[in-house]
Amino acid sequence: MAAINITKNDFQDYVAEGKGMVLVDFWAPWCTYCRRIGPAFDKIADQYRGKLVAGKVNIDEEPELAGKYQVEVIPTLILFKDGKAVGTVVAPDSKAAIGAFIEEYGNNR
């Protein structure tokens, strides 16, 4: 299962008022590195299914969300827990790095 697309219209439901963990990938279609890490993000969505929701926010379509969370470099992944941002990683280099980020911030915060 690939990550879900999150817009400003459903961000509140999935993230801000959500229970549990939500991993959000702020990206853009023109970003070469975003496209390269995308398949790893989708594998994380599958691997952590039932433990977290994995979603993607296209910053070109949702600049307000990118601004609200001070996303200046993409890809930026933000882990939310019960509606609060608990960790951020910029340009992770692998699926393993994303998994380590989830484990560190998802379990210890």
PEKA-V527639 format. One record per residue. N is the residue number from 1. SS is DSSP state (a for helix, b for strand, c for the rest). PSI is psi as a letter, one per 20 degrees, with the letter a starting at -180 (none if undefined). BURIAL is b if it has 16 or more other C-alpha atoms within 10 Angstrom, else e. Layout:
n,ss,psi,burial
N,SS,PSI,BURIAL
N,SS,PSI,BURIAL
This chain:
n,ss,psi,burial
1,c,p,e
2,c,r,e
3,c,q,b
4,b,q,e
5,b,p,e
6,c,p,b
7,c,r,b
8,a,h,e
9,a,h,e
10,a,j,e
11,a,g,b
12,a,g,e
13,a,g,e
14,a,g,b
15,a,f,b
16,a,h,b
17,c,j,e
18,c,q,b
19,c,q,b
20,c,b,b
21,b,q,b
22,b,p,b
23,b,o,b
24,b,p,b
25,b,o,b
26,b,p,b
27,b,r,b
28,c,q,b
29,c,h,e
30,c,i,e
31,c,o,e
32,a,g,e
33,a,h,b
34,a,g,b
35,a,h,e
36,a,g,e
37,a,i,b
38,a,g,b
39,a,h,e
40,a,h,b
41,a,g,b
42,a,h,b
43,a,h,e
44,a,g,b
45,a,g,b
46,a,g,b
47,a,h,e
48,c,j,e
49,b,p,e
50,c,h,e
51,c,h,e
52,b,r,b
53,b,p,b
54,b,p,b
55,b,q,b
56,b,p,b
57,b,o,b
58,b,o,b
59,c,h,b
60,c,h,e
61,c,h,e
62,c,l,e
63,a,h,e
64,a,g,e
65,a,g,b
66,a,g,b
67,a,g,e
68,a,h,e
69,c,j,e
70,c,l,e
71,c,o,b
72,c,h,e
73,c,p,e
74,c,q,b
75,c,q,b
76,b,p,b
77,b,p,b
78,b,p,b
79,b,p,b
80,b,q,b
81,b,o,b
82,c,l,e
83,c,i,b
84,b,p,b
85,b,p,b
86,b,i,e
87,b,q,b
88,b,q,b
89,b,p,b
90,b,p,e
91,c,l,b
92,c,q,b
93,c,i,e
94,c,r,e
95,a,h,b
96,a,h,e
97,a,h,e
98,a,g,b
99,a,g,b
100,a,h,e
101,a,g,b
102,a,g,b
103,a,g,e
104,a,g,e
105,a,h,b
106,a,h,b
107,a,h,e
108,a,j,e
109,c,none,e
